[in-house]
């Protein structure tokens, strides 16, 4: 029986993927690299430690990587974070999960201050048992560190009694490394096939769809996790 659900945030609970991509594209241009919007967008879901090396060399990152990441973070918070909106029915979905006596945790590559803003947007701060951010780990998704931290904060819940919900292949890849199973949501804009290849066991449109079809999803009380191979 499922006892806990760990949610990604960007693209899963809040509509922020395009905005992160725009901030990244603008930042890269400032630091001398023209990158197509879709190329940047395809990497959203990773933290800066995993995203920046896709577009910049080790030498470039050594010379100005910290400055670039700081600029990107400031740009996002100043111009793009105010545009982020929560997807519909996030709070109602969380309330339904809690009604089944499950714990909820958040596991995001966002910084702690962004995480706080997202919780306020989605009106869920009072519904979660634990949260983890980029500030809690050394490596971001697709490394599993963020989910390991969430499991610890939940009291070391058995992976067979826990599910992940995320919008990107990087969520599923990270979860699979810990034998956690992932429900994929399409509201982050990643293709269905990419989510399936990454290991998602179930795919839903968005939080509202998960709520509407709750009893036939892996979130239902009768669902039993089978260890990922």
Residue pairs with C-beta under 8 A, 6 or more apart in sequence:
1 161
1 221
1 223
1 224
2 100
2 102
2 161
2 162
2 163
2 218
2 219
2 221
2 223
2 225
3 101
3 102
3 103
3 157
3 158
3 161
3 162
4 102
4 103
4 104
4 105
4 129
4 154
4 157
4 161
4 162
4 163
5 97
5 102
5 103
5 104
5 105
5 162
5 163
5 164
5 165
5 219
6 104
6 105
6 106
6 107
6 147
6 150
6 151
6 154
6 162
6 163
6 164
6 165
6 180
7 13
7 104
7 105
7 106
7 107
7 164
7 165
7 166
8 45
8 106
8 107
8 108
8 164
8 165
8 166
8 167
8 168
8 171
9 106
9 108
9 110
9 115
9 118
10 16
10 17
10 20
10 44
10 45
10 108
10 109
10 110
10 118
10 167
10 188
11 17
11 44
11 45
11 166
11 167
11 168
11 185
11 187
11 188
11 189
11 190
12 87
12 165
12 166
12 167
12 171
12 185
12 187
12 188
12 207
13 86
13 87
13 90
13 118
13 122
13 124
13 207
14 84
14 85
14 86
14 87
14 118
14 121
14 122
15 84
15 85
15 86
15 87
15 187
16 80
16 84
16 118
17 41
17 44
17 45
17 167
17 188
17 189
18 41
18 189
19 76
19 80
19 81
19 83
19 84
20 44
20 76
20 80
21 37
21 40
21 41
21 44
22 37
22 80
23 72
23 75
23 76
23 79
23 80
24 35
24 40
24 43
24 44
24 51
24 72
25 35
25 36
25 37
25 40
26 75
27 68
27 71
27 72
27 75
28 34
28 35
28 40
28 55
28 68
29 35
30 71
31 56
31 64
31 68
31 71
33 55
33 56
35 55
39 55
40 55
41 189
43 51
43 54
44 51
44 168
44 188
45 109
45 141
45 166
45 167
45 168
45 169
45 170
45 171
45 188
45 190
46 109
46 140
46 141
46 142
46 170
47 109
47 134
47 139
47 140
47 141
48 69
48 72
48 73
48 134
48 140
49 138
49 139
49 140
50 139
50 140
50 141
50 142
50 143
50 170
52 61
52 65
52 68
52 69
53 61
56 65
56 68
61 68
73 111
76 114
77 113
77 114
81 114
81 117
84 117
84 118
84 121
85 121
86 118
86 121
86 122
86 123
87 122
87 187
87 206
87 207
87 208
88 206
88 207
88 208
89 207
89 208
89 211
90 122
90 123
90 124
90 207
91 122
91 123
91 124
91 127
92 211
93 207
93 208
93 210
93 211
93 214
94 104
94 124
94 127
94 128
95 127
96 211
96 214
97 104
97 219
98 104
98 127
100 219
100 220
100 221
102 219
103 129
103 130
103 154
103 157
104 124
104 127
104 128
104 129
105 128
105 129
105 130
105 131
105 132
105 150
105 153
105 154
106 115
106 119
106 128
106 130
106 131
106 132
106 150
107 131
107 132
107 146
107 147
107 149
107 150
107 164
108 114
108 115
108 118
108 131
108 132
108 133
108 134
108 146
109 133
109 134
109 140
109 141
109 146
110 118
110 133
110 134
111 133
111 134
111 135
112 133
112 134
112 135
114 133
115 131
115 133
119 125
119 128
119 131
129 153
129 154
130 150
130 153
130 154
131 150
131 153
132 146
132 149
132 150
132 153
134 140
134 146
136 146
136 149
137 143
137 145
137 146
137 148
137 149
138 145
139 145
140 146
141 168
141 170
141 171
141 173
141 174
142 169
142 170
142 173
142 174
142 177
143 174
143 177
144 174
144 175
144 177
144 178
146 174
147 164
147 174
147 175
147 178
147 180
148 178
151 157
151 159
151 162
151 178
154 162
159 178
159 179
159 180
159 225
159 227
160 179
160 225
160 227
161 225
162 180
162 225
163 180
163 181
163 182
163 183
163 218
163 219
163 225
164 171
164 172
164 175
164 180
164 181
164 182
164 183
165 182
165 183
165 185
165 210
166 172
166 175
166 182
166 183
166 184
166 185
167 184
167 185
167 186
167 187
167 188
167 189
167 190
168 188
168 190
168 195
169 190
169 194
169 195
169 197
169 198
170 198
171 182
171 184
171 198
172 182
172 184
172 195
172 198
172 199
172 200
173 198
173 199
175 181
175 182
175 199
176 182
176 198
176 199
176 228
179 227
179 228
180 228
181 199
181 201
181 218
181 225
181 226
181 228
182 198
182 199
182 200
182 201
183 200
183 201
183 202
183 203
183 204
183 210
183 217
183 218
183 219
184 190
184 192
184 195
184 196
184 198
184 200
184 202
184 203
184 204
185 203
185 204
185 205
185 206
185 207
185 209
185 210
186 192
186 195
186 203
186 204
186 205
186 206
187 205
187 206
187 207
192 203
195 203
196 203
199 228
201 218
202 217
202 218
204 210
204 213
204 217
210 217
210 219
214 220
217 223
218 225
